[in-house]
Amino acid sequence: MIVRMWEATVVPGQYDAAVEWVRHDLVKRALFTAGCMAAEILVHEGTPESVVLLTRWDVAPVFEEGPPDDLFVRARAQHFQTLRPEIT
């Protein structure tokens, strides 16, 4: 399984609009992309405010965000391969 972590710092004063965009646009696009198995939104309401979207994939994701510039100061994505823990 591949876990894709998309994280973005929110423009000050745009927290509600940024979370709404992630919830109703980004998550919807991810879940309707072949290979996406699940999505989870994490938020940080401190300073600076930020949003993280974790998506789980059974294939390498071919998915682009294109976040609105007026909602996010910085956004980036990383892909992580899951490993089984070894317990001895």
Gaussian input, Z-matrix of N, CA and C with variables (Angstrom, degrees):
# hf/3-21g

backbone

0 1
 N
 C     1     B1
 C     2     B2     1     A1
 N     3     B3     2     A2     1     D1
 C     4     B4     3     A3     2     D2
 C     5     B5     4     A4     3     D3
 N     6     B6     5     A5     4     D4
 C     7     B7     6     A6     5     D5
 C     8     B8     7     A7     6     D6
 N     9     B9     8     A8     7     D7
 C    10    B10     9     A9     8     D8
 C    11    B11    10    A10     9     D9
 N    12    B12    11    A11    10    D10
 C    13    B13    12    A12    11    D11
 C    14    B14    13    A13    12    D12
 N    15    B15    14    A14    13    D13
 C    16    B16    15    A15    14    D14
 C    17    B17    16    A16    15    D15
 N    18    B18    17    A17    16    D16
 C    19    B19    18    A18    17    D17
 C    20    B20    19    A19    18    D18
 N    21    B21    20    A20    19    D19
 C    22    B22    21    A21    20    D20
 C    23    B23    22    A22    21    D21
 N    24    B24    23    A23    22    D22
 C    25    B25    24    A24    23    D23
 C    26    B26    25    A25    24    D24
 N    27    B27    26    A26    25    D25
 C    28    B28    27    A27    26    D26
 C    29    B29    28    A28    27    D27
 N    30    B30    29    A29    28    D28
 C    31    B31    30    A30    29    D29
 C    32    B32    31    A31    30    D30
 N    33    B33    32    A32    31    D31
 C    34    B34    33    A33    32    D32
 C    35    B35    34    A34    33    D33
 N    36    B36    35    A35    34    D34
 C    37    B37    36    A36    35    D35
 C    38    B38    37    A37    36    D36
 N    39    B39    38    A38    37    D37
 C    40    B40    39    A39    38    D38
 C    41    B41    40    A40    39    D39
 N    42    B42    41    A41    40    D40
 C    43    B43    42    A42    41    D41
 C    44    B44    43    A43    42    D42
 N    45    B45    44    A44    43    D43
 C    46    B46    45    A45    44    D44
 C    47    B47    46    A46    45    D45
 N    48    B48    47    A47    46    D46
 C    49    B49    48    A48    47    D47
 C    50    B50    49    A49    48    D48
 N    51    B51    50    A50    49    D49
 C    52    B52    51    A51    50    D50
 C    53    B53    52    A52    51    D51
 N    54    B54    53    A53    52    D52
 C    55    B55    54    A54    53    D53
 C    56    B56    55    A55    54    D54
 N    57    B57    56    A56    55    D55
 C    58    B58    57    A57    56    D56
 C    59    B59    58    A58    57    D57
 N    60    B60    59    A59    58    D58
 C    61    B61    60    A60    59    D59
 C    62    B62    61    A61    60    D60
 N    63    B63    62    A62    61    D61
 C    64    B64    63    A63    62    D62
 C    65    B65    64    A64    63    D63
 N    66    B66    65    A65    64    D64
 C    67    B67    66    A66    65    D65
 C    68    B68    67    A67    66    D66
 N    69    B69    68    A68    67    D67
 C    70    B70    69    A69    68    D68
 C    71    B71    70    A70    69    D69
 N    72    B72    71    A71    70    D70
 C    73    B73    72    A72    71    D71
 C    74    B74    73    A73    72    D72
 N    75    B75    74    A74    73    D73
 C    76    B76    75    A75    74    D74
 C    77    B77    76    A76    75    D75
 N    78    B78    77    A77    76    D76
 C    79    B79    78    A78    77    D77
 C    80    B80    79    A79    78    D78
 N    81    B81    80    A80    79    D79
 C    82    B82    81    A81    80    D80
 C    83    B83    82    A82    81    D81
 N    84    B84    83    A83    82    D82
 C    85    B85    84    A84    83    D83
 C    86    B86    85    A85    84    D84
 N    87    B87    86    A86    85    D85
 C    88    B88    87    A87    86    D86
 C    89    B89    88    A88    87    D87
 N    90    B90    89    A89    88    D88
 C    91    B91    90    A90    89    D89
 C    92    B92    91    A91    90    D90
 N    93    B93    92    A92    91    D91
 C    94    B94    93    A93    92    D92
 C    95    B95    94    A94    93    D93
 N    96    B96    95    A95    94    D94
 C    97    B97    96    A96    95    D95
 C    98    B98    97    A97    96    D96
 N    99    B99    98    A98    97    D97
 C   100   B100    99    A99    98    D98
 C   101   B101   100   A100    99    D99
 N   102   B102   101   A101   100   D100
 C   103   B103   102   A102   101   D101
 C   104   B104   103   A103   102   D102
 N   105   B105   104   A104   103   D103
 C   106   B106   105   A105   104   D104
 C   107   B107   106   A106   105   D105
 N   108   B108   107   A107   106   D106
 C   109   B109   108   A108   107   D107
 C   110   B110   109   A109   108   D108
 N   111   B111   110   A110   109   D109
 C   112   B112   111   A111   110   D110
 C   113   B113   112   A112   111   D111
 N   114   B114   113   A113   112   D112
 C   115   B115   114   A114   113   D113
 C   116   B116   115   A115   114   D114
 N   117   B117   116   A116   115   D115
 C   118   B118   117   A117   116   D116
 C   119   B119   118   A118   117   D117
 N   120   B120   119   A119   118   D118
 C   121   B121   120   A120   119   D119
 C   122   B122   121   A121   120   D120
 N   123   B123   122   A122   121   D121
 C   124   B124   123   A123   122   D122
 C   125   B125   124   A124   123   D123
 N   126   B126   125   A125   124   D124
 C   127   B127   126   A126   125   D125
 C   128   B128   127   A127   126   D126
 N   129   B129   128   A128   127   D127
 C   130   B130   129   A129   128   D128
 C   131   B131   130   A130   129   D129
 N   132   B132   131   A131   130   D130
 C   133   B133   132   A132   131   D131
 C   134   B134   133   A133   132   D132
 N   135   B135   134   A134   133   D133
 C   136   B136   135   A135   134   D134
 C   137   B137   136   A136   135   D135
 N   138   B138   137   A137   136   D136
 C   139   B139   138   A138   137   D137
 C   140   B140   139   A139   138   D138
 N   141   B141   140   A140   139   D139
 C   142   B142   141   A141   140   D140
 C   143   B143   142   A142   141   D141
 N   144   B144   143   A143   142   D142
 C   145   B145   144   A144   143   D143
 C   146   B146   145   A145   144   D144
 N   147   B147   146   A146   145   D145
 C   148   B148   147   A147   146   D146
 C   149   B149   148   A148   147   D147
 N   150   B150   149   A149   148   D148
 C   151   B151   150   A150   149   D149
 C   152   B152   151   A151   150   D150
 N   153   B153   152   A152   151   D151
 C   154   B154   153   A153   152   D152
 C   155   B155   154   A154   153   D153
 N   156   B156   155   A155   154   D154
 C   157   B157   156   A156   155   D155
 C   158   B158   157   A157   156   D156
 N   159   B159   158   A158   157   D157
 C   160   B160   159   A159   158   D158
 C   161   B161   160   A160   159   D159
 N   162   B162   161   A161   160   D160
 C   163   B163   162   A162   161   D161
 C   164   B164   163   A163   162   D162
 N   165   B165   164   A164   163   D163
 C   166   B166   165   A165   164   D164
 C   167   B167   166   A166   165   D165
 N   168   B168   167   A167   166   D166
 C   169   B169   168   A168   167   D167
 C   170   B170   169   A169   168   D168
 N   171   B171   170   A170   169   D169
 C   172   B172   171   A171   170   D170
 C   173   B173   172   A172   171   D171
 N   174   B174   173   A173   172   D172
 C   175   B175   174   A174   173   D173
 C   176   B176   175   A175   174   D174
 N   177   B177   176   A176   175   D175
 C   178   B178   177   A177   176   D176
 C   179   B179   178   A178   177   D177
 N   180   B180   179   A179   178   D178
 C   181   B181   180   A180   179   D179
 C   182   B182   181   A181   180   D180
 N   183   B183   182   A182   181   D181
 C   184   B184   183   A183   182   D182
 C   185   B185   184   A184   183   D183
 N   186   B186   185   A185   184   D184
 C   187   B187   186   A186   185   D185
 C   188   B188   187   A187   186   D186
 N   189   B189   188   A188   187   D187
 C   190   B190   189   A189   188   D188
 C   191   B191   190   A190   189   D189
 N   192   B192   191   A191   190   D190
 C   193   B193   192   A192   191   D191
 C   194   B194   193   A193   192   D192
 N   195   B195   194   A194   193   D193
 C   196   B196   195   A195   194   D194
 C   197   B197   196   A196   195   D195
 N   198   B198   197   A197   196   D196
 C   199   B199   198   A198   197   D197
 C   200   B200   199   A199   198   D198
 N   201   B201   200   A200   199   D199
 C   202   B202   201   A201   200   D200
 C   203   B203   202   A202   201   D201
 N   204   B204   203   A203   202   D202
 C   205   B205   204   A204   203   D203
 C   206   B206   205   A205   204   D204
 N   207   B207   206   A206   205   D205
 C   208   B208   207   A207   206   D206
 C   209   B209   208   A208   207   D207
 N   210   B210   209   A209   208   D208
 C   211   B211   210   A210   209   D209
 C   212   B212   211   A211   210   D210
 N   213   B213   212   A212   211   D211
 C   214   B214   213   A213   212   D212
 C   215   B215   214   A214   213   D213
 N   216   B216   215   A215   214   D214
 C   217   B217   216   A216   215   D215
 C   218   B218   217   A217   216   D216
 N   219   B219   218   A218   217   D217
 C   220   B220   219   A219   218   D218
 C   221   B221   220   A220   219   D219
 N   222   B222   221   A221   220   D220
 C   223   B223   222   A222   221   D221
 C   224   B224   223   A223   222   D222
 N   225   B225   224   A224   223   D223
 C   226   B226   225   A225   224   D224
 C   227   B227   226   A226   225   D225
 N   228   B228   227   A227   226   D226
 C   229   B229   228   A228   227   D227
 C   230   B230   229   A229   228   D228
 N   231   B231   230   A230   229   D229
 C   232   B232   231   A231   230   D230
 C   233   B233   232   A232   231   D231
 N   234   B234   233   A233   232   D232
 C   235   B235   234   A234   233   D233
 C   236   B236   235   A235   234   D234
 N   237   B237   236   A236   235   D235
 C   238   B238   237   A237   236   D236
 C   239   B239   238   A238   237   D237
 N   240   B240   239   A239   238   D238
 C   241   B241   240   A240   239   D239
 C   242   B242   241   A241   240   D240
 N   243   B243   242   A242   241   D241
 C   244   B244   243   A243   242   D242
 C   245   B245   244   A244   243   D243
 N   246   B246   245   A245   244   D244
 C   247   B247   246   A246   245   D245
 C   248   B248   247   A247   246   D246
 N   249   B249   248   A248   247   D247
 C   250   B250   249   A249   248   D248
 C   251   B251   250   A250   249   D249
 N   252   B252   251   A251   250   D250
 C   253   B253   252   A252   251   D251
 C   254   B254   253   A253   252   D252
 N   255   B255   254   A254   253   D253
 C   256   B256   255   A255   254   D254
 C   257   B257   256   A256   255   D255
 N   258   B258   257   A257   256   D256
 C   259   B259   258   A258   257   D257
 C   260   B260   259   A259   258   D258
 N   261   B261   260   A260   259   D259
 C   262   B262   261   A261   260   D260
 C   263   B263   262   A262   261   D261

   B1=1.4494
   B2=1.5251
   B3=1.3056
   B4=1.4569
   B5=1.5221
   B6=1.3199
   B7=1.4630
   B8=1.5182
   B9=1.3098
   B10=1.4554
   B11=1.5172
   B12=1.3242
   B13=1.4581
   B14=1.5202
   B15=1.3131
   B16=1.4574
   B17=1.5085
   B18=1.3153
   B19=1.4597
   B20=1.5119
   B21=1.3273
   B22=1.4570
   B23=1.5251
   B24=1.3179
   B25=1.4525
   B26=1.5211
   B27=1.3239
   B28=1.4621
   B29=1.5310
   B30=1.3242
   B31=1.4605
   B32=1.5285
   B33=1.3430
   B34=1.4738
   B35=1.5356
   B36=1.3215
   B37=1.4599
   B38=1.5253
   B39=1.3239
   B40=1.4633
   B41=1.5262
   B42=1.3394
   B43=1.4615
   B44=1.5324
   B45=1.3241
   B46=1.4751
   B47=1.5246
   B48=1.3343
   B49=1.4612
   B50=1.5274
   B51=1.3269
   B52=1.4646
   B53=1.5220
   B54=1.3255
   B55=1.4665
   B56=1.5284
   B57=1.2913
   B58=1.4725
   B59=1.5320
   B60=1.3373
   B61=1.4657
   B62=1.5196
   B63=1.3274
   B64=1.4673
   B65=1.5233
   B66=1.3195
   B67=1.4664
   B68=1.5350
   B69=1.3225
   B70=1.4663
   B71=1.5253
   B72=1.3178
   B73=1.4607
   B74=1.5237
   B75=1.3107
   B76=1.4561
   B77=1.5337
   B78=1.3218
   B79=1.4740
   B80=1.5275
   B81=1.3014
   B82=1.4649
   B83=1.5309
   B84=1.3434
   B85=1.4635
   B86=1.5261
   B87=1.3324
   B88=1.4671
   B89=1.5237
   B90=1.3223
   B91=1.4631
   B92=1.5226
   B93=1.3334
   B94=1.4632
   B95=1.5232
   B96=1.3330
   B97=1.4600
   B98=1.5227
   B99=1.3173
   B100=1.4646
   B101=1.5180
   B102=1.3197
   B103=1.4565
   B104=1.5077
   B105=1.3439
   B106=1.4629
   B107=1.5201
   B108=1.3324
   B109=1.4569
   B110=1.5252
   B111=1.3347
   B112=1.4623
   B113=1.5244
   B114=1.3322
   B115=1.4585
   B116=1.5219
   B117=1.3260
   B118=1.4645
   B119=1.5239
   B120=1.3337
   B121=1.4682
   B122=1.5246
   B123=1.3270
   B124=1.4650
   B125=1.5203
   B126=1.3332
   B127=1.4612
   B128=1.5223
   B129=1.3163
   B130=1.4591
   B131=1.5165
   B132=1.3403
   B133=1.4542
   B134=1.5227
   B135=1.3421
   B136=1.4616
   B137=1.5146
   B138=1.3319
   B139=1.4556
   B140=1.5135
   B141=1.3094
   B142=1.4669
   B143=1.5344
   B144=1.3177
   B145=1.4610
   B146=1.5318
   B147=1.3239
   B148=1.4609
   B149=1.5218
   B150=1.3327
   B151=1.4615
   B152=1.5241
   B153=1.3299
   B154=1.4575
   B155=1.5286
   B156=1.3235
   B157=1.4603
   B158=1.5146
   B159=1.3314
   B160=1.4592
   B161=1.5151
   B162=1.3224
   B163=1.4569
   B164=1.5223
   B165=1.3177
   B166=1.4594
   B167=1.5232
   B168=1.3335
   B169=1.4588
   B170=1.5172
   B171=1.3242
   B172=1.4614
   B173=1.5253
   B174=1.3139
   B175=1.4700
   B176=1.5240
   B177=1.3181
   B178=1.4650
   B179=1.5328
   B180=1.3378
   B181=1.4613
   B182=1.5275
   B183=1.3021
   B184=1.4627
   B185=1.5229
   B186=1.2984
   B187=1.4592
   B188=1.5177
   B189=1.3056
   B190=1.4660
   B191=1.5248
   B192=1.3218
   B193=1.4564
   B194=1.5246
   B195=1.3337
   B196=1.4517
   B197=1.5103
   B198=1.3608
   B199=1.4602
   B200=1.5231
   B201=1.3293
   B202=1.4671
   B203=1.5333
   B204=1.3222
   B205=1.4687
   B206=1.5186
   B207=1.3338
   B208=1.4697
   B209=1.5318
   B210=1.3459
   B211=1.4694
   B212=1.5254
   B213=1.3279
   B214=1.4554
   B215=1.5228
   B216=1.3304
   B217=1.4492
   B218=1.5219
   B219=1.3254
   B220=1.4577
   B221=1.5172
   B222=1.3200
   B223=1.4670
   B224=1.5184
   B225=1.3380
   B226=1.4612
   B227=1.5198
   B228=1.3232
   B229=1.4600
   B230=1.5194
   B231=1.3247
   B232=1.4512
   B233=1.5231
   B234=1.3168
   B235=1.4679
   B236=1.5209
   B237=1.3160
   B238=1.4559
   B239=1.5200
   B240=1.3035
   B241=1.4629
   B242=1.5252
   B243=1.3109
   B244=1.4550
   B245=1.5254
   B246=1.3300
   B247=1.4683
   B248=1.5122
   B249=1.2913
   B250=1.4673
   B251=1.5296
   B252=1.3444
   B253=1.4509
   B254=1.5257
   B255=1.3048
   B256=1.4662
   B257=1.5274
   B258=1.3110
   B259=1.4621
   B260=1.5252
   B261=1.3218
   B262=1.4759
   B263=1.5087
   A1=108.29
   A2=115.38
   A3=122.30
   A4=108.17
   A5=115.61
   A6=120.83
   A7=106.96
   A8=116.03
   A9=121.44
   A10=107.13
   A11=116.36
   A12=121.04
   A13=108.31
   A14=115.72
   A15=121.97
   A16=106.29
   A17=117.24
   A18=120.13
   A19=109.74
   A20=115.27
   A21=120.22
   A22=110.62
   A23=114.64
   A24=121.53
   A25=107.35
   A26=116.54
   A27=122.64
   A28=110.68
   A29=116.25
   A30=121.68
   A31=107.78
   A32=118.47
   A33=119.96
   A34=111.88
   A35=115.14
   A36=121.44
   A37=114.25
   A38=118.21
   A39=121.68
   A40=113.38
   A41=117.61
   A42=121.25
   A43=112.48
   A44=118.04
   A45=120.50
   A46=111.79
   A47=116.95
   A48=120.79
   A49=110.92
   A50=117.24
   A51=121.00
   A52=110.87
   A53=117.30
   A54=121.06
   A55=109.81
   A56=116.97
   A57=121.47
   A58=110.37
   A59=117.59
   A60=120.50
   A61=110.42
   A62=117.32
   A63=120.50
   A64=109.83
   A65=116.13
   A66=121.75
   A67=112.39
   A68=117.80
   A69=120.45
   A70=114.81
   A71=117.82
   A72=119.49
   A73=110.99
   A74=116.38
   A75=120.93
   A76=112.46
   A77=117.42
   A78=120.42
   A79=110.31
   A80=116.78
   A81=120.44
   A82=110.80
   A83=116.99
   A84=120.07
   A85=111.42
   A86=116.59
   A87=119.74
   A88=110.36
   A89=116.59
   A90=120.12
   A91=113.41
   A92=117.36
   A93=120.82
   A94=112.00
   A95=117.33
   A96=121.65
   A97=108.50
   A98=116.41
   A99=120.87
   A100=110.91
   A101=116.23
   A102=122.36
   A103=114.79
   A104=117.96
   A105=120.23
   A106=109.31
   A107=115.54
   A108=121.30
   A109=113.31
   A110=117.48
   A111=120.21
   A112=110.00
   A113=115.57
   A114=121.61
   A115=109.12
   A116=115.46
   A117=121.40
   A118=108.43
   A119=116.09
   A120=121.65
   A121=108.92
   A122=115.69
   A123=122.60
   A124=107.07
   A125=117.27
   A126=120.57
   A127=110.62
   A128=114.52
   A129=122.06
   A130=106.11
   A131=116.13
   A132=120.61
   A133=112.80
   A134=117.07
   A135=121.50
   A136=110.80
   A137=115.18
   A138=120.03
   A139=108.89
   A140=119.85
   A141=126.47
   A142=110.98
   A143=115.07
   A144=119.81
   A145=108.36
   A146=115.49
   A147=118.85
   A148=110.80
   A149=114.06
   A150=122.40
   A151=107.48
   A152=115.68
   A153=121.91
   A154=107.33
   A155=115.94
   A156=120.57
   A157=107.15
   A158=115.64
   A159=121.91
   A160=107.56
   A161=116.45
   A162=120.38
   A163=108.15
   A164=115.51
   A165=121.62
   A166=108.55
   A167=115.00
   A168=121.50
   A169=110.87
   A170=116.72
   A171=120.23
   A172=111.04
   A173=117.42
   A174=124.26
   A175=107.28
   A176=116.67
   A177=119.76
   A178=109.30
   A179=117.30
   A180=120.06
   A181=112.66
   A182=115.45
   A183=122.49
   A184=105.66
   A185=115.18
   A186=121.54
   A187=108.35
   A188=117.13
   A189=121.43
   A190=109.55
   A191=115.76
   A192=120.48
   A193=113.42
   A194=117.71
   A195=121.38
   A196=112.22
   A197=118.68
   A198=120.08
   A199=112.04
   A200=116.99
   A201=120.79
   A202=111.48
   A203=116.95
   A204=121.91
   A205=113.15
   A206=117.31
   A207=119.48
   A208=112.45
   A209=118.27
   A210=121.13
   A211=113.39
   A212=117.42
   A213=120.17
   A214=112.15
   A215=115.37
   A216=121.57
   A217=109.39
   A218=116.25
   A219=122.72
   A220=108.17
   A221=116.48
   A222=120.77
   A223=108.42
   A224=115.42
   A225=120.07
   A226=109.40
   A227=115.04
   A228=120.87
   A229=109.01
   A230=115.01
   A231=122.45
   A232=108.32
   A233=115.76
   A234=121.33
   A235=108.51
   A236=115.91
   A237=122.71
   A238=108.76
   A239=115.83
   A240=121.98
   A241=106.95
   A242=118.51
   A243=120.96
   A244=109.90
   A245=115.42
   A246=122.91
   A247=108.25
   A248=116.10
   A249=120.21
   A250=108.63
   A251=117.66
   A252=118.48
   A253=110.19
   A254=114.94
   A255=119.95
   A256=108.84
   A257=115.51
   A258=121.23
   A259=107.02
   A260=115.28
   A261=118.45
   A262=110.33
   D1=145.27
   D2=175.86
   D3=-112.30
   D4=131.94
   D5=175.17
   D6=-107.48
   D7=126.75
   D8=178.70
   D9=-106.16
   D10=125.08
   D11=178.34
   D12=-110.75
   D13=114.80
   D14=174.66
   D15=-106.83
   D16=126.65
   D17=179.80
   D18=-131.84
   D19=146.62
   D20=-178.69
   D21=-147.84
   D22=142.15
   D23=172.98
   D24=-90.58
   D25=132.45
   D26=-174.21
   D27=-85.95
   D28=139.57
   D29=172.88
   D30=-60.93
   D31=132.82
   D32=179.50
   D33=-51.58
   D34=132.46
   D35=179.39
   D36=86.85
   D37=-1.86
   D38=-176.75
   D39=-113.52
   D40=16.76
   D41=-174.99
   D42=-55.84
   D43=-53.13
   D44=-177.46
   D45=-60.15
   D46=-44.06
   D47=-179.74
   D48=-66.67
   D49=-37.30
   D50=179.83
   D51=-66.26
   D52=-45.99
   D53=178.64
   D54=-63.16
   D55=-40.24
   D56=178.63
   D57=-61.94
   D58=-43.07
   D59=178.80
   D60=-62.39
   D61=-45.79
   D62=179.49
   D63=-61.19
   D64=-46.51
   D65=-176.10
   D66=-64.16
   D67=-44.36
   D68=-170.75
   D69=-103.20
   D70=-11.40
   D71=178.96
   D72=-116.62
   D73=-60.31
   D74=-175.23
   D75=-63.70
   D76=-47.65
   D77=179.62
   D78=-63.45
   D79=-42.68
   D80=-179.22
   D81=-61.38
   D82=-44.50
   D83=178.79
   D84=-63.95
   D85=-40.45
   D86=179.76
   D87=-63.30
   D88=-50.18
   D89=-175.34
   D90=-65.93
   D91=-22.40
   D92=177.61
   D93=-95.19
   D94=7.68
   D95=175.45
   D96=-95.36
   D97=132.29
   D98=-178.55
   D99=-54.81
   D100=132.72
   D101=177.57
   D102=99.26
   D103=-15.25
   D104=179.03
   D105=-79.08
   D106=125.90
   D107=-176.35
   D108=-102.33
   D109=-27.99
   D110=-176.40
   D111=-165.15
   D112=160.73
   D113=177.51
   D114=-142.77
   D115=144.57
   D116=179.52
   D117=-142.76
   D118=131.75
   D119=179.49
   D120=-102.76
   D121=132.72
   D122=174.54
   D123=-121.10
   D124=139.96
   D125=179.86
   D126=-128.29
   D127=151.48
   D128=174.03
   D129=-125.74
   D130=116.49
   D131=-176.29
   D132=-94.59
   D133=7.87
   D134=178.05
   D135=-80.17
   D136=-159.50
   D137=-179.81
   D138=-110.92
   D139=120.67
   D140=-5.07
   D141=-80.61
   D142=155.70
   D143=176.73
   D144=-72.37
   D145=143.45
   D146=-179.83
   D147=-148.49
   D148=161.73
   D149=-179.82
   D150=-131.19
   D151=137.97
   D152=176.55
   D153=-125.26
   D154=135.53
   D155=173.58
   D156=-118.94
   D157=119.95
   D158=174.32
   D159=-101.65
   D160=125.95
   D161=174.80
   D162=-123.12
   D163=147.34
   D164=-179.73
   D165=-114.43
   D166=134.28
   D167=-172.60
   D168=-129.48
   D169=145.38
   D170=174.06
   D171=-95.12
   D172=-5.14
   D173=174.72
   D174=-138.64
   D175=166.68
   D176=177.27
   D177=-60.76
   D178=126.27
   D179=-177.51
   D180=-66.68
   D181=135.47
   D182=171.10
   D183=-118.81
   D184=78.40
   D185=-168.61
   D186=-145.04
   D187=127.81
   D188=178.55
   D189=-117.80
   D190=142.25
   D191=-175.43
   D192=-85.40
   D193=-57.03
   D194=-174.77
   D195=62.34
   D196=56.05
   D197=-176.61
   D198=-69.43
   D199=146.87
   D200=178.07
   D201=-64.74
   D202=132.35
   D203=-179.24
   D204=-63.44
   D205=-25.71
   D206=-177.58
   D207=-80.22
   D208=-5.40
   D209=-179.02
   D210=-109.14
   D211=-26.10
   D212=-172.93
   D213=-129.41
   D214=136.90
   D215=176.62
   D216=-78.36
   D217=-42.22
   D218=-175.98
   D219=-149.27
   D220=139.84
   D221=176.14
   D222=-142.48
   D223=144.05
   D224=176.85
   D225=-153.96
   D226=159.64
   D227=178.94
   D228=-129.83
   D229=146.69
   D230=175.52
   D231=-136.15
   D232=148.54
   D233=177.33
   D234=-110.77
   D235=135.76
   D236=179.09
   D237=-124.18
   D238=136.13
   D239=175.43
   D240=-93.70
   D241=131.89
   D242=178.73
   D243=-78.27
   D244=142.12
   D245=175.19
   D246=-123.46
   D247=145.61
   D248=175.45
   D249=-78.69
   D250=133.36
   D251=177.76
   D252=-69.48
   D253=144.04
   D254=176.98
   D255=-101.28
   D256=116.08
   D257=-179.58
   D258=-106.70
   D259=123.04
   D260=-178.48
   D261=-115.69

